[in-house]
Amino acid sequence: MNASTQHDPAECHVCGRHAIGIGFAGRKPEDTRWLCAECALIVEDIKKVKRMDAFELRAREGGVEAAADVIAAYGTELSEYTDEQAAMLAGAIWKGCAARLRELIREGEAPF
């Protein structure tokens, strides 16, 4: 059974977080692009994006900015991080990238 018939998609088409069963249809049911709750709020803007690659590259800036607070708190030597601290850093980077990606899409800013 594929995600379109299960209504339990695994990941968001835009940011990779857990999708909630909202999306937009592809040519075939299995081509449906599912979205997470945050990305679903900007679905009309997402539909306008032709190539996500360039947006994703620019979105990395958000990940770098989000990592700064964690690195400031725990230091720059990643090998000394506990598993929890490393997970916090990874989470901050992921959420920062996703937030910046949605921001770029919402603004309709050309990413190049």
Sequence and secondary structure as in RCSB ss.txt:
>XXXX:A:sequence
MNASTQHDPAECHVCGRHAIGIGFAGRKPEDTRWLCAECALIVEDIKKVKRMDAFELRAREGGVEAAADVIAAYG
TELSEYTDEQAAMLAGAIWKGCAARLRELIREGEAPF
>XXXX:A:secstr
  HHHHT  SS TTT S   SEEE  SSGGG EEE HHHHTTHHHHHT S HHHHHHHHHHHHHHHHHHHHHHH 
S GGG  HHHHHHHHHHHHHHHHHHHHHHHHHT    
